Every structure is written in structure tokens, then in C-alpha cells.
């Protein structure tokens, strides 16, 4: 598979996710019964995105985690981070120690 195929697939995935976000928000705003889409593909995409971001970080790329105009709120980040830490059985205290003892934080 060429990188162009990969870029096209990523663009399709982004478009699909944006469509699902709009659908979900519309359903929640109208108090309609919400049936979530299966999340397996989103879980795979999130895991791959995290791993790719970290690989580039270790390669010396200082890329902001989100692009300009990303639309991600502080609450979104806190919920996602909390769930990711739970998924890998890491306590918030351990994250603080990791940031203190390593060079993987922004200070």
C-alpha cells in the first residue's frame, strides 16, 4: 500500500469520525434515544494515533498534539486522558512522577 493510499484512508476515517460526532451531538441536543456506533474502529484508530504520535516524539519531532482549530475542549482531554490512564492501569500520581523524572513533559 502506498503512502497516498494511506493518506486517502486516513482522510476517509477523519470524515467518518466527523460525521459520527455531528450525528451524536445532534441526537443529544434533541434528547433522542442515542444508539452509539460500534467503537472497535475508533479504539483501533486512537491506539494507532497515540503510537504514531509517540514514535514521532521519540524521533525528535516536537509536534503539537492537536492542530490549530482542533475543537477539543479541556473536558474532552480530561475524560480521554482519564480513560487512557485507566486502560493501562496508571494512576495520576504515577503520571506526575513520570513527568518529574523524565524529559517527556513541557517544562
N, C-alpha and C positions, 0 to 999 in steps of 0.2 A: 504494500500500500504506500503510495507516495504521500509526501507531506501535504500536497494540495488536497488529496482525498481526506486526510485527517483534518485539515482546516475546514473543509466543507462539512464534515461530520460534526465538528465542534460547533460550527455556526448553526447547524440544524438543531443540535442539542440545546444551544442557548435560546434559539427561537422557541423551541418546545417548552423549555422551562419558563420563559417569559409569558407564554400563553397560559400555562398552568397557574402561574402566580396571579395573573389577571382574572382567570376563572375563579380561583379560590377567593380572592378578595371580593369579587362581585357577589359570590354566593354568601359570604359572611356579612356583607353590607345589607343584603336583603333578607337576612335571617332565614334563608332557605336551608333545608337539610343538606349538609355537606357530606359527600362521599369522597374521601381522598383517593387520589390515584395511587396505584402501587408505587412504593418508594424504592424498590430494588435498584432501578436505573439511576435514581438520584443519589442513592447511597454509593454506588459504584463511581459515579461522576465526582462526587465530593471527595471520596478517598483518593481517586486519581489526581484530582486538582491539588489536594494537600500534598501528596507525594511529589508531584511535579514542581510545585512552588518550593518545597524544602530542598529538592535536588538542585534547583537553580540558586537557592540561597547558599547552599554549601559550595556551589561553583563560583561564588563571589558576586552574584547578581543582587544588587540592592534595589529590588523592585517593590514598589508599594503593594501592599496586599490587595487593595482594590483600586480600580481605575477611577479617574475623575468622574463625578456624577453617578456613582455606583448605586445610590438609593438604599444602601444598607444602613439601618439605624443602629444606635448603640444597643437597644434592646435586642435586635436581631443577633448582633455579635455576642451579647452576653448569653442568650439562650443557646446559640450554636456552640460557643466555647464550653459552656457548662456541660452540654450533652456530649461533646467530643471528649472532654476530660473524663466523664463518667464511663464512656465507651472503652477507654484504655486504662481505666482504674487508676487515675491520677487525681490526687486531692489538690485543691487550690494552694495549700501550703507548699506542696511539692513543686508546683509551678513557680512559686515565688523563690524557692531555694534554687531551682534550676536557673532562673534568670539571674540570681545573685552570683552563682558560682560559674556561670558560663558567659560567653560573649554573644549569646543569642537574644539579647534584648536591645532596646533602642537607647539605653543610657550608657 
